[in-house]
Amino acid sequence: MVGRSGAGKSTLLRALARLTPLRAGELRLDGVAAREIPAPRWRRRVAYLAQSPPSLPGSVWQNLEAAFGCQLARARREQLDRDVARAQAAELLLDLDALGEREAARLSGGELSRLSLLRALLIKPDVLLADEPSAALDAESAAALATRLSRYVDDGGALVLVAHDGARWAALAPREVTLEEQQGSR
């Protein structure tokens, strides 16, 4: 999804993640209305990556483990597999052996963006909503992120990606949607 700044791209992603209420219409996932799916279950299936992702309190490992702290994950007895996390982190050019015990709040913006993506991918969402995921990344990290997102899509995940530079993501996106701001509303 592309469009000028202020067109409402981030607002639309937040609405799809059920973090912002809809003004009209209805969200559905696999044919089921969003109102029928409890918000925690929705957010487990529809992961949202903010343009400026927050860090959770604690270490990098604790941030990753937080993805498995929700009630649904506990009910399924899911837990973080550190070997899987290390392998996926390496794909994103993150060294968890070096960064794992570091306070997440001390990460650079690029490291935090990749940590946020890793945390989302570890819970295996059906849909990934990514708001300018490469905005804080250098060229090498952005390429690694694009490769990982491509694999996510190849593995059957649905990706809604917001970008100012649609050309960068053309190989990944079968369709490009341009969002235009309407006067007085989004």
C-alpha positions in Angstrom: 0.0 0.0 0.0 1.4 3.3 -1.0 0.3 6.9 -0.8 1.3 10.4 0.3 2.1 11.1 3.9 -1.2 11.7 5.8 -3.3 9.6 3.4 -4.3 7.2 6.2 -2.1 4.2 5.5 -1.0 3.7 9.1 -4.5 4.4 10.3 -5.9 1.7 8.0 -3.3 -0.8 9.2 -4.2 0.0 12.9 -7.9 -0.5 12.0 -7.1 -3.9 10.4 -5.2 -4.8 13.6 -8.3 -3.7 15.6 -6.3 -1.1 17.4 -8.4 1.8 16.0 -12.1 1.5 15.7 -13.7 1.4 12.2 -16.0 4.2 11.2 -17.9 2.0 8.8 -17.7 -1.5 7.3 -16.7 -4.8 8.8 -13.5 -6.8 9.2 -13.6 -10.5 8.5 -10.9 -13.1 8.8 -11.5 -16.4 7.0 -15.1 -15.4 6.6 -15.6 -14.8 10.3 -16.6 -11.3 11.5 -14.0 -9.6 13.7 -16.7 -9.0 16.4 -16.9 -12.9 16.7 -13.2 -13.3 17.4 -11.8 -12.1 20.8 -9.3 -9.3 20.4 -6.3 -11.4 21.8 -7.0 -14.2 19.3 -7.4 -11.7 16.5 -4.0 -10.1 17.4 -2.4 -13.5 17.5 -3.6 -14.2 13.9 -3.1 -10.6 12.6 0.2 -9.2 13.7 0.9 -5.5 13.5 4.3 -4.0 13.1 4.4 -0.3 13.9 6.6 2.1 11.9 8.3 2.9 15.2 7.9 -0.2 17.2 7.9 0.0 21.0 10.3 -2.1 23.1 8.8 -4.0 26.0 10.4 -3.7 29.4 13.3 -6.2 29.9 15.9 -7.9 27.8 15.7 -8.9 24.2 15.0 -12.5 25.2 12.2 -11.2 27.5 10.7 -9.2 24.6 10.7 -12.4 22.4 9.2 -14.5 25.3 6.4 -11.9 25.7 4.9 -13.1 22.4 4.2 -16.4 24.2 2.9 -14.9 27.4 -0.6 -14.3 26.1 -3.5 -16.4 27.5 -3.9 -18.3 24.2 -0.2 -19.3 24.0 -0.3 -20.4 27.7 -3.4 -22.5 27.0 -1.7 -24.2 24.1 1.5 -24.6 26.2 3.5 -22.8 23.6 6.8 -21.4 24.6 9.8 -19.7 22.9 12.2 -22.1 21.2 15.4 -20.2 21.5 17.1 -22.2 18.7 14.3 -21.3 16.3 14.5 -17.7 17.5 18.3 -17.6 16.9 18.0 -19.1 13.4 15.2 -16.6 12.4 17.1 -13.7 14.0 20.2 -14.6 12.0 18.1 -14.3 8.8 17.3 -10.7 10.0 21.0 -10.0 10.8 20.3 -10.1 14.5 22.8 -11.9 16.8 20.8 -13.1 19.8 23.9 -14.5 21.5 25.3 -11.0 21.6 22.0 -9.1 22.0 19.8 -11.5 24.0 20.6 -10.1 27.5 20.7 -6.5 26.5 17.9 -4.2 27.6 15.6 -3.9 24.6 15.2 -0.2 25.2 18.9 0.2 24.4 18.6 -1.3 20.9 19.0 1.0 17.8 15.9 1.8 15.8 16.9 -0.7 13.2 17.5 -3.5 15.7 14.2 -2.8 17.4 12.4 -2.9 14.0 13.9 -6.3 13.3 13.2 -7.5 16.9 9.6 -6.5 16.5 9.3 -8.5 13.2 11.0 -11.5 14.7 8.6 -11.4 17.7 5.7 -11.3 15.3 7.0 -14.1 13.0 7.7 -16.4 16.0 3.9 -16.6 16.7 3.2 -17.5 13.1 0.4 -15.1 12.3 -1.9 -15.6 9.3 -1.6 -12.0 8.4 1.3 -9.6 8.9 0.5 -5.8 8.8 3.9 -4.0 8.3 4.1 -0.2 8.5 7.2 1.0 6.7 9.2 -2.0 8.0 12.5 -0.9 6.4 12.3 2.8 7.4 15.0 2.5 10.1 17.2 0.0 8.3 20.4 0.2 6.3 20.5 -1.3 2.8 21.9 -4.7 4.0 19.3 -5.1 6.8 16.5 -4.0 4.5 17.5 -6.6 2.0 17.5 -9.3 4.7 14.1 -8.1 5.9 12.7 -8.3 2.4 14.1 -11.8 1.9 12.5 -12.9 5.2 9.1 -11.3 4.3 9.2 -13.0 0.9 9.7 -16.4 2.7 6.8 -15.6 5.0 4.6 -15.0 1.9 5.9 -18.0 0.2 5.0 -20.1 3.3 1.4 -18.9 3.0 1.3 -15.8 5.1 -0.7 -12.8 4.0 1.2 -9.5 4.0 -0.1 -6.0 4.0 2.8 -3.6 3.7 2.8 0.1 3.8 5.7 1.9 2.0 6.5 5.2 0.5 8.7 3.5 -2.1 6.5 0.9 -3.7 9.2 0.0 -6.2 11.4 -1.5 -3.5 8.7 -4.0 -2.6 7.3 -4.7 -6.1 8.7 -8.2 -6.3 7.1 -9.1 -3.0 3.6 -7.6 -3.6 1.4 -9.0 -6.3 -0.8 -5.9 -6.1 -0.2 -2.3 -5.2 -2.9 -0.2 -3.7 -2.6 3.6 -3.7 -4.4 5.3 -0.8 -5.4 8.9 -1.4 -6.6 11.3 1.3 -10.1 12.5 0.8 -10.6 16.1 1.9 -11.7 16.2 5.5 -11.5 12.5 6.3 -9.4 9.3 6.0 
